[in-house]
């Protein structure tokens, strides 16, 4: 999409602010009340809803607003689980989150761990002091 925009094939694109920042494009910053960026605004985002076509011509699905967050996991059958654990622990560490922010990816102040069997090193990385 960015290439088509730069080539003049498109007048604008709808994408993440981080992509615009990383590629040097101009962009419009939406207010946090509508940009789906704040976990604390989850209830407010959920008020917005849209109905889209479902699997059959008479079926519809209602989608509700929710915060947009990135997720990651270590698959149970990962070929190198120890390396994956080290990478995830580093990525969620203070240094990893600082690098993500430097790349215009807004890392959560405190990553949210979900599920069972979270490796100890990942839990330790998440419980490290917050970013300055």
C-alpha positions in Angstrom: 0.0 0.0 0.0 2.8 2.4 0.9 4.4 1.8 -2.5 1.2 2.5 -4.3 0.7 5.7 -2.3 4.2 6.9 -3.1 3.8 6.0 -6.8 0.7 8.2 -6.9 -1.6 5.3 -7.6 -3.6 6.0 -4.4 -4.5 9.4 -2.8 -4.4 8.0 0.8 -4.2 4.7 2.7 -5.7 3.6 6.0 -3.0 2.0 8.1 -1.2 2.1 11.5 0.4 5.3 12.6 3.6 3.3 13.2 3.8 2.5 9.5 3.4 6.1 8.5 6.1 7.1 11.0 8.5 4.4 9.9 8.1 5.3 6.2 8.1 9.0 6.6 4.6 9.5 5.4 2.3 12.3 6.6 -0.6 11.1 8.8 -3.5 12.2 10.9 -3.4 11.3 14.6 -6.8 10.3 15.9 -7.9 11.1 19.4 -7.4 8.2 21.9 -11.2 8.1 22.4 -11.5 6.5 18.9 -8.0 5.2 17.9 -8.3 1.9 19.8 -4.9 2.4 21.5 -5.8 2.5 25.2 -6.6 -0.7 27.1 -8.3 1.5 29.8 -10.9 2.7 27.1 -12.0 -0.9 26.3 -15.6 -0.4 27.5 -15.9 2.8 25.5 -14.5 1.2 22.3 -17.0 -1.7 22.7 -19.9 0.7 22.4 -19.1 1.1 18.7 -20.3 -1.8 16.6 -20.6 -2.7 12.9 -22.5 -5.5 11.3 -20.9 -7.3 8.4 -22.0 -10.2 6.1 -21.6 -13.6 7.6 -21.2 -17.1 6.0 -24.6 -17.1 4.4 -26.5 -14.4 2.5 -28.9 -14.0 5.5 -26.2 -14.2 8.2 -24.5 -11.2 9.8 -21.7 -10.8 12.3 -21.5 -7.9 14.7 -18.0 -6.7 15.4 -17.4 -4.4 18.4 -14.6 -2.0 19.0 -11.6 -3.2 21.1 -8.1 -2.1 21.7 -5.6 -3.1 19.1 -2.6 -4.8 20.6 0.1 -7.1 19.3 0.5 -10.6 20.7 3.1 -13.3 20.5 3.5 -16.8 21.8 5.9 -19.7 21.8 4.3 -22.6 20.0 4.2 -25.9 22.0 6.0 -27.6 19.2 8.6 -24.9 18.6 11.8 -26.5 17.1 14.0 -24.4 19.5 11.9 -23.6 22.5 14.8 -22.4 24.7 15.9 -19.9 22.0 12.2 -18.8 21.6 12.0 -18.3 25.3 15.1 -16.2 25.4 13.9 -14.1 22.5 10.5 -13.4 24.0 12.1 -12.6 27.4 14.4 -10.1 25.7 11.6 -8.6 23.6 9.5 -8.0 26.7 12.4 -6.7 28.7 13.1 -3.0 29.3 15.7 -3.0 26.5 13.4 -4.9 24.1 10.5 -2.6 24.7 12.7 0.5 24.3 13.8 -0.9 20.9 10.2 -1.5 19.9 9.3 2.0 20.8 12.3 3.3 18.8 10.8 1.4 15.8 7.5 3.2 16.5 5.8 0.2 18.0 4.1 1.3 21.2 5.0 -1.4 23.7 2.7 -1.7 26.7 4.1 -0.4 29.9 3.5 -3.8 31.4 2.9 -6.6 28.9 -0.1 -8.8 29.7 0.7 -12.5 30.1 -2.2 -14.9 29.3 -2.4 -18.6 29.7 -0.6 -21.4 31.6 3.0 -22.3 31.4 4.5 -18.9 30.9 8.3 -19.4 31.1 9.9 -18.0 34.3 12.4 -15.9 32.3 9.5 -14.2 30.4 7.7 -13.5 33.7 10.9 -12.0 35.1 11.4 -9.8 32.0 7.8 -8.5 32.3 8.3 -7.7 36.0 11.4 -5.6 35.3 11.3 -1.9 36.2 9.1 0.2 33.9 10.6 2.1 31.0 11.9 5.6 31.8 
